[in-house]
Amino acid sequence: IDEGGLRKELFQLLIEALFTGGYGLFVWNEEVRCFWFSRDSLAQEGAADYLLVGLVVGLAIHNGIILDLKVPTLLFSQVLGEPSASLESLKQVDPELARGLAQLLEFDGDVEVTFMATFTVAATACGEPKTAELLPGGADRPVTNESREEYVRLVVEHILLTGVRPAFDAFRRGLLTLCDGPALSFLSPEELEELVCGTPHLDFAALQANTKYDGFRETDVTVKHFWEVVHAYSTDEKRALLAFATGCDRAPVGGLGKLKLILQKSGPDSMALPHSHTCFNLLAMPAYTSRGKMRDRLGIAIHNAKGFGLQ
């Protein structure tokens, strides 16, 4: 049965290019390790680009493709028509700003004198810094003890809603073009996130229990060495192995126990590298006789197998 390995890899490479390919559509936050819509005025004018991203994500859902989409759960809440603009929501996008705004609300002294802030936020236009007013005349209105709650509310709404509305609306329109329907209304944001991004936990014990063997037996020394090496891998290495064998580095809905992996014997012990057929979730390798050779050959294979041509 064709498991769609090439299709999965194509979608993942496309998503990586759209999010990190220098198009400036999304901004990465290292602390929470996720993307959010860019508030650059030029990016906000590119509705067609965000529509394309939404279409790609929607097409992946339609085809049952799991994506390594690093976005906050907040995004899926908004896709489902549940907009949220609170400090807790902001923590998913910019925790440093959320902490700063919380400190502003808790400050005991004179806010206007100490912070010298106005009803504006930092923004960019074509990459050049500028300020954006949170309300008409905001640049001339100081933030005081009395008005700081209004200021915090407007900042949060700007970051999560109003400041990215053109981009988000286009993205949502693209996604719902292919995925809208009664079934979507029954999903929670967390369930929609799992449908798009798969299960975050990688249970390789469940994968081992569900793996089938072709030419090997479960008791063979090569099989034992394979699982010893794999269970010792870091999370990144395990993701690389999944990508190499299946075309996707994420667990499907329901976890790795739902993944049908086949470990196939490709010949007697040799220095040949393992290879895979991602269309069938099939990983083939020689009958390596030592754990060291297994670790070396498998490591080289999984870390040099990205894309559709020789690198």
C-alpha positions in Angstrom: 0.0 0.0 0.0 1.4 3.4 -1.0 1.8 5.4 2.2 2.5 8.6 0.3 6.1 9.2 1.4 7.1 11.4 -1.5 3.9 13.4 -1.1 4.6 13.9 2.7 8.2 15.0 2.0 7.1 17.4 -0.7 4.5 19.1 1.6 7.1 19.4 4.4 9.7 20.9 2.1 7.1 23.4 0.8 6.1 24.4 4.3 9.7 24.9 5.3 10.3 27.1 2.3 7.2 29.2 2.9 7.9 29.7 6.6 11.7 30.0 6.6 12.6 30.8 3.0 13.3 34.5 3.4 9.8 35.6 2.3 9.2 37.6 5.6 5.7 36.2 6.0 6.3 34.9 9.5 8.4 35.8 12.5 10.2 33.2 14.6 10.3 33.4 18.4 13.2 31.4 19.8 11.8 31.1 23.4 8.6 29.4 22.4 10.1 28.0 19.2 7.2 28.9 17.0 6.2 31.2 14.2 3.6 34.0 14.2 2.5 36.4 11.4 4.8 39.2 10.5 3.4 42.7 11.3 5.6 44.3 8.7 3.4 46.5 6.6 4.8 45.0 3.4 4.0 41.5 4.6 0.5 42.5 5.5 -0.1 43.7 2.0 0.8 40.2 0.6 -2.7 38.6 1.2 -2.1 36.3 -1.8 1.0 34.8 -0.2 -0.8 34.0 3.0 -3.7 32.6 1.0 -1.2 30.2 -0.6 0.1 29.1 2.8 -3.4 28.5 4.0 -4.2 26.5 0.8 -1.1 24.3 1.3 -2.0 23.6 4.9 -5.6 22.9 3.9 -4.5 20.6 1.1 -2.2 18.7 3.6 -5.2 18.2 5.9 -7.3 17.0 3.0 -4.7 14.4 2.0 -4.0 13.3 5.6 -0.4 14.7 5.6 1.1 15.5 9.0 3.2 18.7 8.9 6.0 20.0 11.2 4.1 23.3 11.5 5.7 25.3 14.4 2.8 27.6 15.3 1.0 28.2 18.6 -2.3 26.5 19.5 -3.7 30.0 19.5 -3.6 29.9 15.7 -5.9 26.9 15.6 -8.3 28.6 18.1 -8.6 31.6 15.7 -9.1 29.3 12.7 -12.0 27.8 14.5 -13.5 31.3 15.1 -12.4 31.5 18.7 -10.2 34.7 18.8 -8.3 35.3 22.0 -6.5 38.4 23.1 -5.2 37.9 26.6 -1.8 38.0 28.2 -2.0 34.2 28.5 -2.5 34.0 24.8 0.3 36.4 24.1 2.7 34.1 26.0 2.3 31.6 23.2 3.6 34.2 20.7 5.9 36.6 22.6 6.5 35.5 26.2 9.0 38.3 26.8 6.5 41.0 25.8 3.9 39.3 27.9 6.1 39.4 31.0 6.9 43.1 30.4 3.2 44.0 30.1 2.4 42.0 33.3 5.2 43.9 35.1 3.7 47.2 33.9 0.3 46.2 35.3 1.9 45.3 38.7 4.1 48.4 39.0 3.5 50.4 42.1 5.1 53.7 41.1 4.3 56.5 38.7 3.9 54.7 35.3 4.0 57.8 33.2 7.2 59.1 34.7 9.0 55.8 34.9 8.1 54.2 31.6 7.5 57.3 29.4 5.4 55.2 27.1 2.7 56.3 24.7 -0.1 54.4 23.0 2.2 53.1 20.2 4.0 49.9 19.5 7.2 49.2 17.6 6.6 48.1 14.0 8.4 47.8 10.7 7.8 48.9 7.1 9.8 47.1 4.4 12.2 46.1 7.2 12.7 49.6 8.5 11.7 50.4 12.1 8.7 52.7 12.7 5.9 53.1 15.3 2.2 52.2 14.9 -0.4 54.0 16.9 -2.8 51.8 18.9 -5.5 54.4 18.5 -5.9 57.8 16.8 -3.5 60.3 18.4 -1.8 57.5 20.3 1.6 59.0 19.8 0.6 62.0 21.9 -1.2 60.1 24.6 1.0 58.9 27.6 0.4 55.7 29.4 -0.6 56.5 33.0 -1.5 54.4 36.0 -5.2 55.0 35.1 -4.8 54.0 31.4 -2.3 51.2 31.6 -4.9 48.4 31.5 -6.3 49.9 28.3 -2.8 50.2 26.9 -2.0 46.5 27.7 -5.3 45.4 26.1 -4.6 47.3 22.9 -1.1 46.0 22.6 -2.2 42.4 23.0 -5.0 42.9 20.5 -2.6 44.5 18.1 -0.1 41.7 18.3 -2.6 38.9 18.1 -5.5 40.3 16.1 -5.7 43.7 14.5 -2.0 44.0 13.6 -2.0 40.8 11.6 -5.7 40.7 10.5 -5.1 40.9 6.7 -2.5 38.1 6.9 -4.5 35.9 9.2 -7.8 36.4 7.3 -6.1 35.4 4.0 -4.5 32.3 5.6 -7.8 31.2 7.2 -9.6 31.7 3.9 -7.1 29.5 2.1 -7.2 26.8 4.7 -11.0 26.7 4.9 -11.3 26.7 1.1 -10.4 23.0 1.3 -11.3 22.0 4.8 -14.4 23.8 5.8 -17.5 21.7 6.7 -19.6 20.6 9.6 -17.0 18.2 10.9 -14.6 21.1 11.6 -17.0 22.6 14.1 -16.7 19.5 16.3 -13.0 19.9 16.7 -11.3 21.7 19.6 -8.2 23.8 18.9 -6.0 21.1 20.3 -7.6 18.4 18.2 -7.2 20.5 15.0 -3.6 21.0 15.9 -3.1 17.3 16.3 -4.8 16.7 13.0 -2.4 19.1 11.3 0.8 18.5 13.2 0.4 15.0 14.5 1.1 13.8 18.0 4.1 15.6 19.6 5.2 12.6 21.8 7.3 10.1 20.0 6.7 6.7 21.5 9.4 4.5 19.9 8.4 1.5 22.1 5.0 1.6 20.4 6.7 1.8 17.0 8.9 -1.2 17.8 5.9 -3.2 18.9 4.1 -2.5 15.6 7.0 -2.9 13.2 6.9 -5.7 10.7 10.0 -7.5 9.4 10.9 -8.7 5.8 13.9 -11.0 5.7 14.7 -10.4 9.3 13.3 -12.0 12.4 12.6 -10.0 15.6 15.3 -12.0 17.4 18.0 -11.4 14.9 21.1 -9.6 16.2 20.8 -6.9 13.5 17.2 -6.1 14.7 18.3 -6.0 18.3 21.2 -3.6 17.4 18.8 -1.4 15.4 16.4 -0.9 18.3 19.3 -0.4 20.8 20.7 2.4 18.6 17.4 4.0 17.9 16.2 4.0 21.5 19.5 5.8 22.4 18.9 8.5 19.9 18.1 12.1 20.8 14.7 13.5 19.8 16.2 15.2 16.8 17.8 12.0 15.6 14.6 10.1 16.1 12.8 12.7 14.0 15.5 12.4 11.3 15.0 8.6 11.3 11.2 9.0 10.9 11.7 11.5 8.0 14.2 9.1 6.3 11.9 6.1 6.6 8.5 7.6 6.1 8.9 11.1 4.6 7.6 12.8 7.7 9.2 13.4 11.1 6.0 13.5 13.0 3.9 10.8 14.6 0.4 10.3 13.0 -2.8 10.9 14.9 -2.9 8.2 17.6 0.9 8.0 18.0 3.7 5.9 16.5 1.8 2.8 17.4 -0.4 3.6 14.4 2.6 3.8 12.0 3.2 0.7 9.9 7.0 0.5 9.6 8.7 -2.3 7.7 12.3 -3.3 8.4 13.7 -5.2 5.4 16.9 -7.1 5.0 18.7 -5.9 1.8 21.6 -8.4 1.9 24.4 -9.8 4.0 26.6 -7.7 6.3 28.4 -5.0 4.3 29.4 -1.3 4.4 26.4 -0.3 2.3 24.1 2.3 3.7 20.5 1.7 4.7 17.9 3.0 2.2 14.2 3.6 2.4 11.0 3.5 0.3 9.0 6.2 1.9 6.0 5.3 -0.2 5.7 2.1 1.8 7.3 3.2 5.2 10.0 0.6 4.4 13.6 0.8 5.8 16.0 -1.6 4.2 19.5 -2.4 5.4 22.2 -5.1 5.3 22.4 -7.6 8.1 25.0 -5.5 10.1 26.7 -7.7 12.7 27.9 -5.0 15.1 26.2 -2.2 17.0 29.0 0.2 16.0 28.5 -0.4 12.3 24.7 0.0 12.7 25.1 3.3 14.5 27.6 4.6 11.9 25.8 3.5 8.7 22.3 4.5 9.9 23.6 7.8 11.2 25.1 8.7 7.8 21.9 7.7 6.0 19.4 9.6 8.1 21.4 12.8 8.1 22.1 12.9 4.4 18.7 12.3 2.9 16.8 15.5 2.5 15.2 16.6 -0.8 14.6 14.9 -4.1 18.1 14.9 -5.5 21.8 14.4 -4.7 23.1 17.1 -2.4 
